[in-house]
Amino acid sequence: MSNVKSSQPDSEIIPPLKILVVDDDLLTRRMMQVLLGREGHQVDVVSNGLEAFDVVKFKRYDIVFMDLFMPVMDGLEASCRIREWEDKGQHTFIVALTAKYLPEEGNRLFEAGIDNYIPKPFEVAHIERMLRYSIAARSIFATNQKVTFPAKLSSKEILDIQNGVDDLGDNLPIA
């Protein structure tokens, strides 16, 4: 397995990961698929929590980026079901993606089994940080140690989706 080439220092190279993106917004799914695919990751996308729950039962992911507000089944319910299904066995690292969630409501996320969250709009640096956390968390969960993550991103790090599209180039295929 080769490492993903990046502009990061060698000590911070992220190996190729299996990633699931769950979002009802087609542009977000496509942008994440292109961005992460360019970095060498294997990326699957689904549009709601029920589809996410179904797919994680048959394929192991290193990290799941989960929108919270979706039709059919929301991200909180899907995360709860994934955790129940895992039943103290494997631990899939789940990161909530949301534009409408307040940091002070974080307990609801953690009670649902979500490991961390990224507020929308987000920047590539947010995604890369969560990829690193997921790698570290895998080894921590394997040894049953307690894991903690920084709770807040600085406002300087937050960009909008248009900047993400601009970073990827204006030829982002939507369909």
C-alpha positions in Angstrom: 0.0 0.0 0.0 1.6 3.3 -1.0 1.3 6.6 0.8 -0.8 9.4 -0.5 1.4 12.1 -1.9 0.7 15.5 -0.5 2.2 18.9 0.2 2.4 17.8 3.9 5.7 17.0 5.6 6.6 13.3 5.4 5.7 12.8 9.1 2.2 13.8 8.3 1.5 11.8 5.1 -1.9 10.3 5.3 -2.1 6.7 3.9 -5.0 5.8 1.6 -8.2 5.4 3.5 -11.6 3.9 2.9 -14.0 6.8 3.3 -17.8 7.0 3.2 -19.4 10.4 2.6 -23.1 10.7 3.6 -24.9 13.8 2.5 -28.1 14.6 0.7 -26.4 17.5 -1.1 -25.1 16.4 -4.4 -22.5 19.1 -4.7 -21.0 18.3 -1.2 -20.9 14.6 -2.1 -19.2 15.2 -5.4 -16.8 17.8 -4.0 -15.7 15.4 -1.2 -15.4 12.5 -3.7 -13.2 14.5 -6.0 -11.1 16.1 -3.3 -10.5 12.8 -1.4 -10.1 10.7 -4.5 -7.3 13.1 -5.8 -5.5 12.3 -2.5 -5.6 8.6 -3.2 -8.4 7.6 -0.9 -11.2 5.1 -1.8 -14.4 7.1 -1.5 -18.0 5.9 -1.6 -20.9 8.3 -1.4 -24.6 7.8 -0.3 -27.4 10.4 0.1 -29.0 9.5 3.4 -28.5 7.8 6.8 -30.4 4.6 5.9 -28.1 4.0 2.9 -25.1 4.7 5.2 -26.2 2.2 7.8 -26.8 -0.4 5.1 -23.4 0.0 3.4 -21.3 0.0 6.6 -22.7 -3.5 7.5 -21.0 -4.8 4.3 -17.8 -2.7 4.0 -15.5 -1.5 6.7 -14.6 2.2 6.5 -11.8 4.1 8.2 -13.9 7.2 8.5 -17.5 8.2 7.7 -18.3 11.9 7.0 -22.0 12.1 8.0 -24.3 15.1 7.4 -26.8 15.4 10.3 -29.9 16.7 8.5 -31.0 14.4 5.7 -34.3 12.9 4.5 -35.2 9.2 5.1 -32.8 8.9 8.1 -30.8 11.7 9.7 -27.1 11.5 10.7 -27.8 11.1 14.4 -30.1 8.1 13.9 -27.8 6.5 11.4 -24.8 6.9 13.8 -26.8 5.4 16.7 -27.7 2.4 14.5 -24.1 2.0 13.3 -22.9 1.9 17.0 -25.6 -0.6 18.0 -24.7 -2.8 15.0 -21.0 -2.6 15.9 -21.9 -3.6 19.5 -18.5 -2.9 21.1 -16.7 -4.7 18.3 -15.2 -2.5 15.6 -15.3 1.3 15.9 -16.0 3.3 12.7 -14.8 6.8 13.1 -17.8 9.1 12.4 -17.5 12.8 11.7 -20.6 14.9 11.6 -20.9 17.5 8.8 -23.4 20.2 9.5 -24.3 23.8 8.9 -27.0 24.0 11.5 -25.4 22.6 14.7 -24.3 24.5 17.7 -21.1 23.5 19.5 -22.8 23.6 22.9 -25.1 20.8 21.7 -22.1 18.5 21.3 -23.4 16.0 23.9 -26.1 14.9 21.5 -23.5 14.0 18.9 -21.4 12.0 21.3 -24.4 10.2 22.7 -25.3 9.2 19.2 -21.8 7.7 18.8 -20.3 10.5 16.6 -16.6 11.0 17.3 -16.2 14.6 16.1 -17.8 17.2 13.9 -16.9 19.8 11.3 -19.1 22.8 10.9 -20.2 23.7 7.3 -18.8 25.5 5.4 -15.5 23.7 5.9 -12.1 23.9 4.4 -9.8 21.1 3.1 -7.7 21.5 6.3 -10.7 20.4 8.4 -11.0 17.2 6.4 -7.3 16.5 6.5 -7.3 17.0 10.3 -10.2 14.5 10.7 -8.4 12.0 8.5 -5.4 12.2 10.9 -7.6 11.9 13.9 -9.3 8.8 12.5 -5.9 7.1 12.0 -4.9 8.0 15.6 -8.3 6.9 16.9 -8.1 3.5 15.3 -5.0 2.6 17.4 -6.5 4.2 20.5 -9.8 2.4 20.2 -8.0 -0.9 19.6 -6.3 -0.5 23.0 -9.5 0.9 24.7 -7.8 4.2 25.7 -9.8 7.4 26.0 -9.5 9.8 23.1 -10.0 13.5 23.1 -10.0 16.0 20.2 -9.9 19.7 19.9 -13.4 21.0 20.2 -13.3 24.1 18.1 -11.8 25.2 14.9 -10.7 28.9 14.6 -12.9 31.1 12.4 -9.7 31.8 10.4 -9.9 28.1 9.2 -13.5 28.3 7.9 -14.2 28.9 4.2 -17.2 28.4 2.1 -18.1 25.7 -0.5 -17.3 28.0 -3.3 -13.7 28.3 -2.2 -13.6 24.5 -2.1 -14.9 24.3 -5.7 -12.4 27.0 -6.6 -9.6 24.9 -5.0 -10.6 21.9 -7.0 -10.9 23.8 -10.2 -13.9 25.0 -12.1 -14.4 21.7 -14.0 -16.0 19.9 -11.0 -18.3 17.3 -12.5 -21.6 17.3 -10.6 -23.4 14.3 -12.2 
